[in-house]
Amino acid sequence: MQDVYTRDDVSKTISEGEEKLKQAGSEAQKRLKQGQEHLQQIISQADKQLHENPWPIVAGVAVGCLFLGFFAGNVRSRD
């Protein structure tokens, strides 16, 4: 038996698909906005902590540069 689709069936299926796509797009935009707000909160907290106590960051950068200089200084060609 062969399935026969009428024009009404096809247009109904298309309209249902369009509605689902609109809902998915709306949900994606909502979640994107929530993610952006959450990221802004995290950045704000990090900025506040950095301004209250910057010394751990300064010490970390100093130690990192010390190690980088140590490893870069040991790379010498033997001629």
C-alpha positions in Angstrom: 0.0 0.0 0.0 1.4 3.4 -1.0 1.1 6.4 1.3 -0.5 9.4 -0.4 0.1 12.8 1.0 -2.3 15.6 0.2 -1.3 19.3 0.0 -3.0 19.9 3.3 -0.9 17.2 5.0 2.3 18.7 3.6 1.4 22.3 4.6 0.4 21.1 8.1 3.7 19.3 8.5 5.6 22.3 7.3 3.8 24.7 9.6 4.4 22.4 12.6 8.1 22.2 11.6 8.3 26.0 11.4 6.7 26.4 14.8 9.2 24.0 16.4 12.1 25.8 14.8 10.8 29.1 16.2 10.5 27.6 19.6 14.0 26.2 19.4 15.4 29.5 18.3 13.6 31.3 21.1 14.9 28.8 23.6 18.5 29.2 22.2 18.3 33.0 22.5 17.0 32.7 26.1 19.9 30.4 27.1 22.4 32.5 25.3 21.3 35.6 27.3 21.4 33.6 30.5 24.9 32.5 29.7 26.0 36.0 29.0 24.6 37.2 32.3 26.3 34.4 34.2 29.6 35.2 32.5 29.2 38.9 33.4 28.7 37.9 37.1 31.8 35.7 37.0 33.9 38.5 35.4 32.6 41.0 37.9 33.5 38.7 40.9 37.0 38.1 39.5 37.5 41.8 38.9 36.4 42.6 42.5 38.7 40.0 44.0 41.6 41.1 41.9 41.2 44.7 43.0 40.9 43.7 46.7 44.0 41.4 46.7 46.2 41.7 43.6 49.3 40.1 45.2 48.6 36.4 44.3 48.3 37.4 40.6 51.5 39.5 40.8 53.3 36.6 42.5 52.0 34.1 39.9 53.2 36.2 37.0 56.6 36.7 38.6 57.1 33.0 39.2 55.9 32.2 35.7 58.4 34.7 34.2 61.2 33.3 36.3 60.5 29.7 35.1 60.2 30.9 31.5 63.5 32.8 31.8 65.1 29.8 33.3 64.0 27.4 30.6 64.7 29.9 27.8 68.2 30.6 29.2 69.1 26.9 29.2 68.5 26.4 25.5 71.9 27.1 24.0 73.4 25.7 20.9 76.6 23.8 21.3 79.0 24.9 18.6 
